[in-house]
Amino acid sequence: MKLLILEDEPEMLQSLEEFAAEEGYICDVACNLSEGLERIGLYDYDCIILDINLPDGSGFDLLETLHKDDKSDGVIVLSARNSLEDKLKGLGLGADDYLAKPFYFSELNARIKAIIRRKQFKTNKIFHYSNLVIEPDQYAIGVNERGNTLSLTKKEYAILTHLINNHKRVLTKVALAEYIWGDYVDEAQSFDFLFSQIRNLKRKLRDAGAQVEIKNIYGVGYQIKSI
């Protein structure tokens, strides 16, 4: 599971990083609003741990951006501000939970896992994109007019569903590779492993009669489009 921790207090940030490592979470960090906005523009997260008081703005601004961009990242607000007004504002802007400082890390972990369980439950529903039918609980993607099921590897399935979930955005090759391969992408000498997966996906979609196209956005990355 991948977390983003947005916290400007160095000691708290270090404690949260150590907690995430102990629990086996993949973790990105940001120390201010600008860095946080950049991160959510590039990547999707299972859960964002969000401080409200930031040196260059408010965590509420990040919540508004997530809502505007129709992103499904889970969010837990961590704040020393424990007023009912702040809680209602955070939850009203789309936060999944609100935890006042100081807190127990065991409680934070329980709330993270609860959010992730809810997200997994939601994504188990069948959904459609163009003429594709995606069944997350079966890890299956079919073409509804033809009744074909795409024969995909796990990596191809992950790439395709990630592109579909972000069809309104262009995903950079770095962001896509990091999402699929995690920290191991840093060990790669080139992106040939990603290019070969994309080539295979394009061929399989075309052969199956899928009315979608994975477009190369020159100098940027990839985006999936209906055709």
Helices and strands as residue ranges (DSSP letters): E 2-6, H 10-23, E 26-30, H 33-42, E 47-51, E 53-54, E 57-58, H 59-68, E 74-79, H 84-92, E 97-100, H 105-122, E 127-129, E 132-135, G 136-138, E 140-143, E 148-149, H 154-165, E 171-172, H 173-181, G 182-187, H 192-207, E 212-217, E 221-226
